[in-house]
Amino acid sequence: MTSTSSADYPIVSHRYLADPSCLVAKDRVYVYCSNDDESPLQGSYNIPNVVCVSSSDMKNWTDHGSVFRAEDATTWAKKTWAPAAIERDGKYFLYFGNGGANIGVAVSDSPTGPFTDPLGKPLITHDTPGVQPARNMWLFDPGVFIDDDGQAYIYFGGNGDDNVRVAKLNRDMISLDGDVIKMNAPNFFEAAWVFKHNGKYYFTYSTTPRAQMRIDYMTGDHPIEGLEYRGIVGDQPPLNFGDNNHAAQFKFKDHWYHVYHNRVVAKEAEIPTGFRRNIAFEEFTFDDQGNIEKVTYTEDGVKQHTPLDPFKRVEAETFQSQQGVETEVCDDGGMNLSDLSNGDWIKVAGVDFGDGASNFNASVASEGAEGVIELRLDAPDGELIGSCEVGETGGWQSWKEAACELKNTEGVHDLYFVFKGTGDRLPNVDYWQLAP
């Protein structure tokens, strides 16, 4: 994939991801995405699995990889379009569109899966009472919301002002409480999403092509009834080329965020952009009347909440931006950096060295390859504070420790790991840690 040195535009630039939704759990935000990596480069949205990424600081993002693959986890679904997740009673529920045909639900004990199919069938189909009649309805893009009184709702639908649908969910989150209810939204196209702010309900969605495929919104005093059109959350994103739009809004550590997709990574890679999308974020605010102040798109507009602590174990697949790296499933159940080549790098933003660090340790693996991990400050060619030599370990998943001393560094810096060596592939990296 291509490289990027900008921060939040996009995030997770080593993957093609789309249709983001968000779940805040404890001190992290988890973003669930359609995986465009496995779609045909031209011709269709395949999207057979869901990828999850997360962050505690809104700057450095951890790649959790695929957390649900419909074909492997169900007997009836092959696609996982536009997923959305929520937590209830210690369980995590993931809703997804099986193409535009029906909507399923999966469940896990962890926000990063693995998710399993509790029903053995779709949760919602065109035959579910209340879904029909509808004209050319797309049955997808679930958005799930739990109100302050504990009542859960699932919103979905597409392709027409009268094709918005909502249903109450029972406490088990895998069955409906009553018939599906019809709603209406001006220029409704797809991407239904609901959140609550200061007692008001906000229903956001993507508009039709004739309405520029913006993200618009409605508000009201009830999650279903009496919602009125209020305006625009965000215009068509830059470098999305007027193509499909999908977004979600969420509150994290007292800030409100708008997560969306565009196609900047594919453009930089000089490949067709239609079926290769990527994720980005912006912060937004409300005015005194509760109206959303329209999102302003930037290349680096999201601030880091807190510096990263390097004296605790840090997963190597956690970074802000990168050049040339890939990730793969690690034998410990997580992910690791892989397919590294000479000159590839990752940037870890806002690392707090405190009063100084003496040593660097990393878990590495290699089958016949050797290399060096250079630690540099504030740029890929910035000040060199350490060079960690990595040798053969006996296999690409045979993990051993590599270490080096560091030049004394204090305060907060962006930390770059620059991978150097010869050959087609350099050693894998699983995690790292500094010693004070």
N, C-alpha and C positions, 0 to 999 in steps of 0.2 A: 504494500500500500504506500501512499505518499507520505510526506513529512509535513509537519506544521509546527511553527514556533509561537503562534498565537495561542491563547489560553482557553477561553470558554467558547471559542468559535472556530473549531468545534472542540468537544471533549471526546475522549476515547477514539482518537483519530486513526488507530490501527484497525478499527472495525467499521463496517457499514451497518448502522443501526437506525431504526425509524420508529414512528408511532409511539412516542414515549408516554408513560404514565409513572406516577410516583407514589411511594409509600414511605412515610416517616416512622421509624421504629427506634425508640430510645434515642441515641445520639447520632444516628445515621439516617441519610436519605437513600432509598433504594429506587432505582429507575429501571423499569421493565420495558423491553423494546422488541419490536419485530426485528428478526435477524435477516438483513439483506445480503449477508455474505454468501448464502447458499441459493439465492435466487439466480435464474439465468440473467446474464449481463444484459441481454435484450429480449423482451418478449413477455414477461409475466412476473408477478409477485408470487414466488414459491413459498417462502417463509415457513419452514417446517418446525422451527423451534424458537424459544424465547431466551434472550440474553439479558442478564441483570448486571448492572454496575452500581456502585455505591460510593458515598463519600461522607466524611464527618466534618469536612471543612469547606466544601463547595469548590475546591481548587484541585485537589488530588483525588483521582477516581480509581477505584479498584475494580478490575475486570473479573467478575465471577463466572464468566462463560455461560454456556447453555444450562438453564435450570429446568427446562421442560421441553421435551420433544414429543409432539403429539403422536406420531406414528409408532414410537416405541412405548409410550405410556398409556395409549388408549387402543381400543379395537375399532373405533369408528371415525376418528379424525386424522387428517394428514397435514393440516395447516394451523398456524397459531398467529393469526393476524391481530395486531393492536391489543396487546394484553393489558390487564389492569389488576392490581393486587391490593389486598387489604388484610389487616390482622383483626382477629376476634377470638377471645377466650384462649389465648396462647397458640392459636393455629393461624396459618397464613393461607389465604384463598386467592387463587390466580384464575381470572376469567379471560377468555380468549375467543376470537372468532375463527371458526373452521371455514376459512374463506368467507364468502357472504351467505353461507347456507344455514348455519346454526351457531349457537354459542355454548361453550363448555366451561366447566369449572374443574380446577385441580387443587389439591390441598397438600400442605407440608407443615412440619414442625419448625421450619427455619425459613427466613425470608429469601435465602439463597437455594432453597430446595434440598434434595430432589422433591418435585411435586408429583403426586400420583392422582389417578382418576378415581374419585369416590363413587361415581354413579354408573359408569359403564355405558353411558349414553349422553347426549346433549342435555344441557339444562333448559335451553330455550330453542324451539324450532318454529317454523312457519305455522305449524299446527297448534302451538300453544295458545290457549284461549286469550283473545285480545290482541294478538299480533296482527291478524288480518281483520278487515280488508285493508289493503295497502297497494299503492300503485308502484310497481317495480322497486319494492323495498330491498335494501341491502341489510341483511341481518348480521350485524357485526359491530365492532368498536364499543365493547362494553366499558362503562364507567361506573364504578361502585362507590357508595357513600354511606356512612353510618351517622345518623343524626344524634343530637345530644340526648334524646330520649331513648336511644338504643335501637331505634328502627333502622334497618338497612334497606337500601334501594339499589337497583341496578338499572342504568340508563343505556340505551342502545338504539340502533337503527341507522338509516341513511338514505340519501337520494330523493329528497322531497320534503317540503315544509311540513307536511302532515305525517311524515314517517318517523317522527321521534316517538320512542316507546320507553316506558318505565314500569318496573314491577317491584313490589315489596319482597324482600327476602326474609325467610324465617330465621330464627336464631342460629340454626345450623349452617346457614349461608350456602346451602346446596339445594334448597328447595324454595319455591315461590309461595308467597302468602296471598292467594287470590289471583284474579285474572290480570293480565298485562293491561296497562292504562295508556291511552293515546295522548300525545302532547303535540304541540305545534311550535315551530320556530321559524322566523323569516329567513329565507335563503338557506335552509338547513341542508347540509351535504353529508357530513360525517363527524366523527371525533367528539361525541357527547362526553361532557365532563362536568361534575358538580362539586362545589365546595361551599363552605359557610364562613362568613366574616361579619362580626358585630351583629349577629342575629339575623342577617340577610342570607338568602340562598342565591348562589351564582351558578347559572347554567351556561357553560361556554361550548363552542362548537365551531367547526370549519364550515365556511360558506361555499356556495356553488361557484363554478367558474365565472358565471356572469357577475358575481359579487366579489371577484378578485381572489377567491379562496383565502379570505382573511380568517382570523379567529374573532368571532363576535360573541356577545353575551347578553343574557337576560337575567333579571333579578326578581325576587318576590319574597313574601313572608311565609311561604309554604314550599316544600320541596317539589310539589307537583302542580298545584293550582295557582293561578293568578300571576304567573311569571310574565314580565313585560320586557320588551326589547330596550336595551340601554345603550348599545354602541359597540365600539371596536376594542378588543383586547390588544390585538397586534395585527398590523398589515401583513400581506404576503412577505415572508422572510426574504432577505437578500440572498442571491445565489441559490434560490429554489426554483428559478426559471418558470414561475407561474404554474408549477406543478402542484400535486396534492399536498395538503397541509394538515398537520396533526399536532396538538399541543395539550398540555395540562398545567395546572397552577397548584401551588402548595406553599404552606408556611413551614419554615424551618429556622429554628433559633431566632424567632422574632422578625424574620425577613420573609417577604413573599417573592416567589420565583415563578417564572414562565419557562417551561422546558418545551422544546420544539425540534423539528428536524429541517435541514435543508440539504444541499447537494455540493457543498464547497469541496469536500475531500475528493469526490469523483472528478470535479472540474480540475483540481490541481493535478490529479493523476492522469488527466487527459483521456478519460474513458467515458462512454455514454452515461449520462447522469440519471436517466429515468428510473432505474431500479437499484440505484446505489445511493442511499441516503446516510446522513450522519446527524449526531445530536449536539445541541447547543442550549445555553441558558441565558436568561436575562432576569434581573431583579425588577420588580414593579411596585407601585404604591397606589393608594386610594386617596381621593380628595375628601373633603369634609362631609360630603353628601354620600359617600360610599361608592362613587363612581371610580372605575379603574382608570388610572392615568395610563394612557396608551403606551405600550411597550416601545422602547427605543432600542433598536438593534445595534450592538457594538461588537468589537472583536475581543474585548477583554474587560467586560463591564461588571463582573461578579467579584466581590471582595472575598478574601480568605478569612474565615471566622477566627481560627486560631492557628498558630504555627504548628508544623508537624514535629512530633517528638521522635528523634532518631535513636533514642536510647531504649526504645521498645522495639520489638520485632516489627519490621515493615515488609509487607508483601511486595515483591519486585514488580508485580503487575499493578502497582499503585503509582500513578504519576499524573502530571498535568498535561504534558505534551511529549512528542516522541519523533524520532526519525527511524524508519526502517524496521521497527521491532514487530514481532508477532507474539501471541500467547497460545498456550496449549494446556490441556488438562494434565495436572500433576498427579503422581501416584498417591499423594497424601489427600486427594479429594479436592484440592484447590486448583490454582492455575500457576504457571510459571512463564517467564520470558523464554522465547525459543526462536530458532531460525535467525540468529543474530549474525551480522556481517561486519566487517571492518568499517568503522566510522558511524555505525548506528548509535543512537543515544536515547536516553529518557531524561526528562526534567521533572524533578520533585520540587514543588514550589514551597517556599517559606519554611525551610528546615531550621529549627532552633538548636544551634550548637551550644547554647548556654555559655559557660565559662571555658569551653573547649572540649575537644574529643581526642582521645589518644589512639584508638584503633578502629578499624573497619573489619567486620566479619560478614561473610555471605555464604549461603548454601548454594553450591554449584554442582553441575553434572555435565559430563562430557564423554563421548565415545571417540577417542582418538584425536580430539581437537584440543588445542591450547590457545590461550589468549590472555589479555590484560583488561581489567576493568579500571579505567581512569576515573577518579573523582575530581570534578572541577567545579569552581564556584561561578554562578551567575551567568554562564554562557558555555556552549559546547567547547569553545577554545579559551575558556576563562582560566583563572589561576589553578594550577594543579596542586592538590593537597594530598594525593595518595595514588599509588599504582598497585593494584592487587593482581598478582599473577595467578592464573588458573590453569591447571593441568588436567590430564586424563584421570577420570574417576572410575571407569569401567562400564559406563553406559549413560544414555541420555536421561535416565531416571535413577541413576546411582549417585546419591547425594553425599557430598563431602563438604567440609568447611574450608574456605579460603580466607586469608586474613592479611592485613598490612597495617603498618603504622601510618598515622596521619600527621600532616603539618598542623600545628595548633591553629584552630579557627574559632572565633567567638561570634556570638550574635546570630541573627537570622539571615540566611542566604538561600537562594535557589541552588539546589544541588543537582549537578548533571553527572550521570553515569555514561561514560563514553566507552564503547566496546572496541577493542583493537586486536588485530591478529590477522593471520593468513588462512587461506583455505575457504571452502564453501560455507562452512558453518562454525560459529564460535560456541563456547560452552553456554549451557542454559543457566538461568539464575532463578531461584525460588524465593528467597527472602534475604534481608540484610539487616544489620544493626550496628550502631556505633557504641563504643565504650567511652565513658567520660574520663 
